[in-house]
Structure formats: C-alpha cells, structure tokens
Amino acid sequence: MKIYEVGGAVRDSLLSLEYHETDWVVVESSPQQMIELGFTPVGKNFP
C-alpha cells in the first residue's frame, strides 16, 4: 500500500501557509484491507 498526501495542503505547506484539511490518495490496496487497517470510509470516493 502506498499513501500520498495531495491537494491544497501540499501547496500550502510548500508556501509555508497554515492548512486545515488534508487529502490523501491510497493505491495498491482494497477497500476491505483499508478498513481492516483502521481507515474510515469518508465520502463517495472511498477507496
């Protein structure tokens, strides 16, 4: 499983700005494996 931080948090971090939410992309995993590892389904795009 590979997990990548993406989106505005990455941009804001590079610009030394404060950010309040983080988006993640997870690859090489199944929804069931992610749930077993403690991930919580959020929104329509889980996994």
CHARMM-style PDB file with segment names, atoms N, HN, CA, C and O in Angstrom:
ATOM      1  N   MET     1       0.843  -1.168   0.000  1.00  0.00      PROA
ATOM      2  CA  MET     1       0.000   0.000   0.000  1.00  0.00      PROA
ATOM      3  C   MET     1       0.891   1.235   0.000  1.00  0.00      PROA
ATOM      4  O   MET     1       1.865   1.319   0.748  1.00  0.00      PROA
ATOM      5  N   LYS     2       0.541   2.180  -0.846  1.00  0.00      PROA
ATOM      6  HN  LYS     2      -0.250   2.112  -1.454  1.00  0.00      PROA
ATOM      7  CA  LYS     2       1.241   3.462  -0.886  1.00  0.00      PROA
ATOM      8  C   LYS     2       0.233   4.566  -0.594  1.00  0.00      PROA
ATOM      9  O   LYS     2      -0.881   4.560  -1.117  1.00  0.00      PROA
ATOM     10  N   ILE     3       0.639   5.515   0.251  1.00  0.00      PROA
ATOM     11  HN  ILE     3       1.544   5.520   0.676  1.00  0.00      PROA
ATOM     12  CA  ILE     3      -0.244   6.602   0.665  1.00  0.00      PROA
ATOM     13  C   ILE     3       0.438   7.925   0.330  1.00  0.00      PROA
ATOM     14  O   ILE     3       1.588   8.158   0.705  1.00  0.00      PROA
ATOM     15  N   TYR     4      -0.289   8.787  -0.380  1.00  0.00      PROA
ATOM     16  HN  TYR     4      -1.222   8.598  -0.684  1.00  0.00      PROA
ATOM     17  CA  TYR     4       0.254  10.075  -0.802  1.00  0.00      PROA
ATOM     18  C   TYR     4      -0.622  11.212  -0.299  1.00  0.00      PROA
ATOM     19  O   TYR     4      -1.846  11.166  -0.423  1.00  0.00      PROA
ATOM     20  N   GLU     5       0.010  12.234   0.271  1.00  0.00      PROA
ATOM     21  HN  GLU     5       1.004  12.272   0.372  1.00  0.00      PROA
ATOM     22  CA  GLU     5      -0.697  13.461   0.627  1.00  0.00      PROA
ATOM     23  C   GLU     5      -0.814  14.299  -0.642  1.00  0.00      PROA
ATOM     24  O   GLU     5       0.173  14.492  -1.353  1.00  0.00      PROA
ATOM     25  N   VAL     6      -2.010  14.796  -0.927  1.00  0.00      PROA
ATOM     26  HN  VAL     6      -2.812  14.639  -0.350  1.00  0.00      PROA
ATOM     27  CA  VAL     6      -2.254  15.531  -2.170  1.00  0.00      PROA
ATOM     28  C   VAL     6      -3.073  16.787  -1.878  1.00  0.00      PROA
ATOM     29  O   VAL     6      -3.538  16.989  -0.756  1.00  0.00      PROA
ATOM     30  N   GLY     7      -3.242  17.613  -2.881  1.00  0.00      PROA
ATOM     31  HN  GLY     7      -2.865  17.449  -3.792  1.00  0.00      PROA
ATOM     32  CA  GLY     7      -4.166  18.737  -2.795  1.00  0.00      PROA
ATOM     33  C   GLY     7      -3.581  19.996  -2.192  1.00  0.00      PROA
ATOM     34  O   GLY     7      -2.369  20.210  -2.167  1.00  0.00      PROA
ATOM     35  N   GLY     8      -4.496  20.822  -1.705  1.00  0.00      PROA
ATOM     36  HN  GLY     8      -5.480  20.648  -1.725  1.00  0.00      PROA
ATOM     37  CA  GLY     8      -4.138  22.139  -1.201  1.00  0.00      PROA
ATOM     38  C   GLY     8      -3.196  22.119  -0.014  1.00  0.00      PROA
ATOM     39  O   GLY     8      -2.417  23.057   0.160  1.00  0.00      PROA
ATOM     40  N   ALA     9      -3.240  21.087   0.806  1.00  0.00      PROA
ATOM     41  HN  ALA     9      -3.872  20.325   0.665  1.00  0.00      PROA
ATOM     42  CA  ALA     9      -2.344  21.015   1.959  1.00  0.00      PROA
ATOM     43  C   ALA     9      -0.884  20.942   1.515  1.00  0.00      PROA
ATOM     44  O   ALA     9      -0.006  21.530   2.147  1.00  0.00      PROA
ATOM     45  N   VAL    10      -0.634  20.223   0.433  1.00  0.00      PROA
ATOM     46  HN  VAL    10      -1.348  19.745  -0.080  1.00  0.00      PROA
ATOM     47  CA  VAL    10       0.734  20.131  -0.091  1.00  0.00      PROA
ATOM     48  C   VAL    10       1.187  21.504  -0.579  1.00  0.00      PROA
ATOM     49  O   VAL    10       2.287  21.955  -0.259  1.00  0.00      PROA
ATOM     50  N   ARG    11       0.330  22.162  -1.357  1.00  0.00      PROA
ATOM     51  HN  ARG    11      -0.563  21.795  -1.617  1.00  0.00      PROA
ATOM     52  CA  ARG    11       0.647  23.503  -1.861  1.00  0.00      PROA
ATOM     53  C   ARG    11       0.903  24.465  -0.711  1.00  0.00      PROA
ATOM     54  O   ARG    11       1.915  25.167  -0.691  1.00  0.00      PROA
ATOM     55  N   ASP    12      -0.027  24.494   0.254  1.00  0.00      PROA
ATOM     56  HN  ASP    12      -0.848  23.924   0.238  1.00  0.00      PROA
ATOM     57  CA  ASP    12       0.099  25.433   1.362  1.00  0.00      PROA
ATOM     58  C   ASP    12       1.344  25.150   2.194  1.00  0.00      PROA
ATOM     59  O   ASP    12       2.009  26.081   2.648  1.00  0.00      PROA
ATOM     60  N   SER    13       1.662  23.883   2.396  1.00  0.00      PROA
ATOM     61  HN  SER    13       1.121  23.127   2.027  1.00  0.00      PROA
ATOM     62  CA  SER    13       2.865  23.524   3.137  1.00  0.00      PROA
ATOM     63  C   SER    13       4.117  24.036   2.429  1.00  0.00      PROA
ATOM     64  O   SER    13       5.025  24.567   3.068  1.00  0.00      PROA
ATOM     65  N   LEU    14       4.162  23.873   1.107  1.00  0.00      PROA
ATOM     66  HN  LEU    14       3.424  23.442   0.587  1.00  0.00      PROA
ATOM     67  CA  LEU    14       5.310  24.357   0.336  1.00  0.00      PROA
ATOM     68  C   LEU    14       5.441  25.877   0.399  1.00  0.00      PROA
ATOM     69  O   LEU    14       6.542  26.416   0.292  1.00  0.00      PROA
ATOM     70  N   LEU    15       4.314  26.561   0.571  1.00  0.00      PROA
ATOM     71  HN  LEU    15       3.419  26.123   0.657  1.00  0.00      PROA
ATOM     72  CA  LEU    15       4.313  28.023   0.670  1.00  0.00      PROA
ATOM     73  C   LEU    15       4.391  28.504   2.120  1.00  0.00      PROA
ATOM     74  O   LEU    15       4.253  29.697   2.393  1.00  0.00      PROA
ATOM     75  N   SER    16       4.614  27.566   3.050  1.00  0.00      PROA
ATOM     76  HN  SER    16       4.726  26.597   2.828  1.00  0.00      PROA
ATOM     77  CA  SER    16       4.688  27.863   4.488  1.00  0.00      PROA
ATOM     78  C   SER    16       3.412  28.508   5.004  1.00  0.00      PROA
ATOM     79  O   SER    16       3.453  29.375   5.877  1.00  0.00      PROA
ATOM     80  N   LEU    17       2.270  28.076   4.454  1.00  0.00      PROA
ATOM     81  HN  LEU    17       2.237  27.371   3.745  1.00  0.00      PROA
ATOM     82  CA  LEU    17       0.972  28.567   4.899  1.00  0.00      PROA
ATOM     83  C   LEU    17       0.304  27.522   5.783  1.00  0.00      PROA
ATOM     84  O   LEU    17       0.569  26.327   5.657  1.00  0.00      PROA
ATOM     85  N   GLU    18      -0.561  27.981   6.676  1.00  0.00      PROA
ATOM     86  HN  GLU    18      -0.776  28.952   6.779  1.00  0.00      PROA
ATOM     87  CA  GLU    18      -1.323  27.066   7.526  1.00  0.00      PROA
ATOM     88  C   GLU    18      -2.432  26.412   6.701  1.00  0.00      PROA
ATOM     89  O   GLU    18      -3.044  27.058   5.850  1.00  0.00      PROA
ATOM     90  N   TYR    19      -2.683  25.144   6.955  1.00  0.00      PROA
ATOM     91  HN  TYR    19      -2.186  24.619   7.646  1.00  0.00      PROA
ATOM     92  CA  TYR    19      -3.792  24.464   6.287  1.00  0.00      PROA
ATOM     93  C   TYR    19      -4.604  23.700   7.315  1.00  0.00      PROA
ATOM     94  O   TYR    19      -4.101  23.352   8.384  1.00  0.00      PROA
ATOM     95  N   HSD    20      -5.873  23.437   6.984  1.00  0.00      PROA
ATOM     96  HN  HSD    20      -6.281  23.720   6.115  1.00  0.00      PROA
ATOM     97  CA  HSD    20      -6.789  22.867   7.968  1.00  0.00      PROA
ATOM     98  C   HSD    20      -7.343  21.509   7.585  1.00  0.00      PROA
ATOM     99  O   HSD    20      -8.017  20.872   8.395  1.00  0.00      PROA
ATOM    100  N   GLU    21      -7.081  21.058   6.391  1.00  0.00      PROA
ATOM    101  HN  GLU    21      -6.534  21.576   5.733  1.00  0.00      PROA
ATOM    102  CA  GLU    21      -7.539  19.731   6.000  1.00  0.00      PROA
ATOM    103  C   GLU    21      -6.515  19.108   5.072  1.00  0.00      PROA
ATOM    104  O   GLU    21      -5.767  19.807   4.389  1.00  0.00      PROA
ATOM    105  N   THR    22      -6.491  17.798   5.055  1.00  0.00      PROA
ATOM    106  HN  THR    22      -7.099  17.229   5.610  1.00  0.00      PROA
ATOM    107  CA  THR    22      -5.529  17.064   4.244  1.00  0.00      PROA
ATOM    108  C   THR    22      -6.264  16.033   3.411  1.00  0.00      PROA
ATOM    109  O   THR    22      -7.158  15.344   3.902  1.00  0.00      PROA
ATOM    110  N   ASP    23      -5.883  15.932   2.153  1.00  0.00      PROA
ATOM    111  HN  ASP    23      -5.157  16.492   1.754  1.00  0.00      PROA
ATOM    112  CA  ASP    23      -6.440  14.927   1.251  1.00  0.00      PROA
ATOM    113  C   ASP    23      -5.373  13.871   0.992  1.00  0.00      PROA
ATOM    114  O   ASP    23      -4.183  14.175   0.915  1.00  0.00      PROA
ATOM    115  N   TRP    24      -5.823  12.621   0.859  1.00  0.00      PROA
ATOM    116  HN  TRP    24      -6.790  12.374   0.922  1.00  0.00      PROA
ATOM    117  CA  TRP    24      -4.906  11.501   0.664  1.00  0.00      PROA
ATOM    118  C   TRP    24      -5.339  10.665  -0.529  1.00  0.00      PROA
ATOM    119  O   TRP    24      -6.529  10.540  -0.816  1.00  0.00      PROA
ATOM    120  N   VAL    25      -4.361  10.096  -1.218  1.00  0.00      PROA
ATOM    121  HN  VAL    25      -3.394  10.198  -0.985  1.00  0.00      PROA
ATOM    122  CA  VAL    25      -4.607   9.102  -2.256  1.00  0.00      PROA
ATOM    123  C   VAL    25      -3.915   7.825  -1.801  1.00  0.00      PROA
ATOM    124  O   VAL    25      -2.735   7.840  -1.451  1.00  0.00      PROA
ATOM    125  N   VAL    26      -4.655   6.720  -1.807  1.00  0.00      PROA
ATOM    126  HN  VAL    26      -5.613   6.708  -2.091  1.00  0.00      PROA
ATOM    127  CA  VAL    26      -4.107   5.415  -1.419  1.00  0.00      PROA
ATOM    128  C   VAL    26      -4.181   4.502  -2.628  1.00  0.00      PROA
ATOM    129  O   VAL    26      -5.237   4.368  -3.247  1.00  0.00      PROA
ATOM    130  N   VAL    27      -3.053   3.869  -2.970  1.00  0.00      PROA
ATOM    131  HN  VAL    27      -2.196   3.978  -2.467  1.00  0.00      PROA
ATOM    132  CA  VAL    27      -3.010   2.938  -4.096  1.00  0.00      PROA
ATOM    133  C   VAL    27      -2.473   1.592  -3.626  1.00  0.00      PROA
ATOM    134  O   VAL    27      -1.851   1.487  -2.569  1.00  0.00      PROA
ATOM    135  N   GLU    28      -2.724   0.581  -4.422  1.00  0.00      PROA
ATOM    136  HN  GLU    28      -3.229   0.666  -5.281  1.00  0.00      PROA
ATOM    137  CA  GLU    28      -2.280  -0.786  -4.145  1.00  0.00      PROA
ATOM    138  C   GLU    28      -2.925  -1.347  -2.878  1.00  0.00      PROA
ATOM    139  O   GLU    28      -2.260  -1.999  -2.073  1.00  0.00      PROA
ATOM    140  N   SER    29      -4.225  -1.088  -2.705  1.00  0.00      PROA
ATOM    141  HN  SER    29      -4.765  -0.558  -3.359  1.00  0.00      PROA
ATOM    142  CA  SER    29      -4.960  -1.601  -1.559  1.00  0.00      PROA
ATOM    143  C   SER    29      -6.421  -1.776  -1.959  1.00  0.00      PROA
ATOM    144  O   SER    29      -6.896  -1.148  -2.905  1.00  0.00      PROA
ATOM    145  N   SER    30      -7.120  -2.627  -1.236  1.00  0.00      PROA
ATOM    146  HN  SER    30      -6.734  -3.137  -0.468  1.00  0.00      PROA
ATOM    147  CA  SER    30      -8.552  -2.819  -1.463  1.00  0.00      PROA
ATOM    148  C   SER    30      -9.329  -2.102  -0.356  1.00  0.00      PROA
ATOM    149  O   SER    30      -8.771  -1.822   0.705  1.00  0.00      PROA
ATOM    150  N   PRO    31     -10.608  -1.804  -0.593  1.00  0.00      PROA
ATOM    151  CA  PRO    31     -11.416  -1.189   0.465  1.00  0.00      PROA
ATOM    152  C   PRO    31     -11.416  -2.032   1.744  1.00  0.00      PROA
ATOM    153  O   PRO    31     -11.307  -1.485   2.842  1.00  0.00      PROA
ATOM    154  N   GLN    32     -11.535  -3.341   1.615  1.00  0.00      PROA
ATOM    155  HN  GLN    32     -11.623  -3.786   0.724  1.00  0.00      PROA
ATOM    156  CA  GLN    32     -11.562  -4.208   2.796  1.00  0.00      PROA
ATOM    157  C   GLN    32     -10.248  -4.133   3.570  1.00  0.00      PROA
ATOM    158  O   GLN    32     -10.261  -4.062   4.798  1.00  0.00      PROA
ATOM    159  N   GLN    33      -9.121  -4.148   2.871  1.00  0.00      PROA
ATOM    160  HN  GLN    33      -9.111  -4.206   1.873  1.00  0.00      PROA
ATOM    161  CA  GLN    33      -7.820  -4.058   3.537  1.00  0.00      PROA
ATOM    162  C   GLN    33      -7.690  -2.729   4.276  1.00  0.00      PROA
ATOM    163  O   GLN    33      -7.172  -2.686   5.391  1.00  0.00      PROA
ATOM    164  N   MET    34      -8.154  -1.655   3.665  1.00  0.00      PROA
ATOM    165  HN  MET    34      -8.576  -1.689   2.758  1.00  0.00      PROA
ATOM    166  CA  MET    34      -8.065  -0.349   4.308  1.00  0.00      PROA
ATOM    167  C   MET    34      -8.915  -0.297   5.574  1.00  0.00      PROA
ATOM    168  O   MET    34      -8.479   0.254   6.585  1.00  0.00      PROA
ATOM    169  N   ILE    35     -10.113  -0.856   5.535  1.00  0.00      PROA
ATOM    170  HN  ILE    35     -10.468  -1.303   4.714  1.00  0.00      PROA
ATOM    171  CA  ILE    35     -10.977  -0.895   6.717  1.00  0.00      PROA
ATOM    172  C   ILE    35     -10.330  -1.720   7.818  1.00  0.00      PROA
ATOM    173  O   ILE    35     -10.356  -1.325   8.984  1.00  0.00      PROA
ATOM    174  N   GLU    36      -9.747  -2.864   7.463  1.00  0.00      PROA
ATOM    175  HN  GLU    36      -9.726  -3.185   6.517  1.00  0.00      PROA
ATOM    176  CA  GLU    36      -9.078  -3.718   8.449  1.00  0.00      PROA
ATOM    177  C   GLU    36      -7.901  -3.006   9.112  1.00  0.00      PROA
ATOM    178  O   GLU    36      -7.570  -3.299  10.261  1.00  0.00      PROA
ATOM    179  N   LEU    37      -7.272  -2.081   8.403  1.00  0.00      PROA
ATOM    180  HN  LEU    37      -7.541  -1.843   7.470  1.00  0.00      PROA
ATOM    181  CA  LEU    37      -6.143  -1.327   8.951  1.00  0.00      PROA
ATOM    182  C   LEU    37      -6.585  -0.093   9.731  1.00  0.00      PROA
ATOM    183  O   LEU    37      -5.745   0.635  10.261  1.00  0.00      PROA
ATOM    184  N   GLY    38      -7.900   0.152   9.809  1.00  0.00      PROA
ATOM    185  HN  GLY    38      -8.582  -0.439   9.379  1.00  0.00      PROA
ATOM    186  CA  GLY    38      -8.410   1.244  10.619  1.00  0.00      PROA
ATOM    187  C   GLY    38      -8.798   2.504   9.870  1.00  0.00      PROA
ATOM    188  O   GLY    38      -9.170   3.498  10.494  1.00  0.00      PROA
ATOM    189  N   PHE    39      -8.721   2.486   8.530  1.00  0.00      PROA
ATOM    190  HN  PHE    39      -8.420   1.679   8.023  1.00  0.00      PROA
ATOM    191  CA  PHE    39      -9.168   3.639   7.758  1.00  0.00      PROA
ATOM    192  C   PHE    39     -10.684   3.746   7.856  1.00  0.00      PROA
ATOM    193  O   PHE    39     -11.377   2.735   7.962  1.00  0.00      PROA
ATOM    194  N   THR    40     -11.195   4.966   7.821  1.00  0.00      PROA
ATOM    195  HN  THR    40     -10.632   5.788   7.735  1.00  0.00      PROA
ATOM    196  CA  THR    40     -12.627   5.208   7.894  1.00  0.00      PROA
ATOM    197  C   THR    40     -13.133   5.691   6.542  1.00  0.00      PROA
ATOM    198  O   THR    40     -12.612   6.669   6.006  1.00  0.00      PROA
ATOM    199  N   PRO    41     -14.142   5.023   5.978  1.00  0.00      PROA
ATOM    200  CA  PRO    41     -14.709   5.489   4.711  1.00  0.00      PROA
ATOM    201  C   PRO    41     -15.329   6.882   4.886  1.00  0.00      PROA
ATOM    202  O   PRO    41     -16.136   7.100   5.789  1.00  0.00      PROA
ATOM    203  N   VAL    42     -14.948   7.809   4.022  1.00  0.00      PROA
ATOM    204  HN  VAL    42     -14.293   7.632   3.288  1.00  0.00      PROA
ATOM    205  CA  VAL    42     -15.482   9.170   4.061  1.00  0.00      PROA
ATOM    206  C   VAL    42     -15.822   9.571   2.632  1.00  0.00      PROA
ATOM    207  O   VAL    42     -14.984   9.456   1.738  1.00  0.00      PROA
ATOM    208  N   GLY    43     -17.025  10.034   2.416  1.00  0.00      PROA
ATOM    209  HN  GLY    43     -17.706  10.128   3.142  1.00  0.00      PROA
ATOM    210  CA  GLY    43     -17.423  10.485   1.086  1.00  0.00      PROA
ATOM    211  C   GLY    43     -17.696   9.339   0.140  1.00  0.00      PROA
ATOM    212  O   GLY    43     -17.719   8.172   0.532  1.00  0.00      PROA
ATOM    213  N   LYS    44     -17.902   9.695  -1.115  1.00  0.00      PROA
ATOM    214  HN  LYS    44     -17.883  10.643  -1.434  1.00  0.00      PROA
ATOM    215  CA  LYS    44     -18.282   8.722  -2.129  1.00  0.00      PROA
ATOM    216  C   LYS    44     -17.093   8.028  -2.765  1.00  0.00      PROA
ATOM    217  O   LYS    44     -17.263   6.986  -3.398  1.00  0.00      PROA
ATOM    218  N   ASN    45     -15.905   8.569  -2.616  1.00  0.00      PROA
ATOM    219  HN  ASN    45     -15.767   9.415  -2.101  1.00  0.00      PROA
ATOM    220  CA  ASN    45     -14.750   8.061  -3.341  1.00  0.00      PROA
ATOM    221  C   ASN    45     -13.869   7.131  -2.526  1.00  0.00      PROA
ATOM    222  O   ASN    45     -12.687   6.983  -2.839  1.00  0.00      PROA
ATOM    223  N   PHE    46     -14.404   6.503  -1.497  1.00  0.00      PROA
ATOM    224  HN  PHE    46     -15.363   6.623  -1.243  1.00  0.00      PROA
ATOM    225  CA  PHE    46     -13.635   5.526  -0.729  1.00  0.00      PROA
ATOM    226  C   PHE    46     -13.790   4.202  -1.437  1.00  0.00      PROA
ATOM    227  O   PHE    46     -14.919   3.729  -1.562  1.00  0.00      PROA
ATOM    228  N   PRO    47     -12.768   3.594  -1.891  1.00  0.00      PROA
ATOM    229  CA  PRO    47     -11.376   3.765  -1.533  1.00  0.00      PROA
ATOM    230  C   PRO    47     -10.765   4.879  -2.311  1.00  0.00      PROA
ATOM    231  OT1 PRO    47      -9.582   5.174  -2.141  1.00  0.00      PROA
TER     232      PRO     47
END
